[in-house]
């Protein structure tokens, strides 16, 4: 995907047989992390890839419900 593409949230299943009920999107407000849970299939706009707040991993930046948040790259599919 490239920045500006429409995407949808999808399940990322780290353990076989254990599927989360919702997809977690995280936001940083400058001091702490906040989270929101969304149904799989919820549309969003892919904004790009960036280092995670800890700097240890890459995350996908998304625009969802008027806010910029991040998800793991495995939790996005093209729409």
Secondary structure, DSSP 8 states (H G I E B T S, - for coil): --TT-EEEE----SBTTB--SSEEEEEE-SSSEEEEEE-TT-EEEEEEEEE-TTSSSEEEEEEETTEEEEE-GGGEEE-
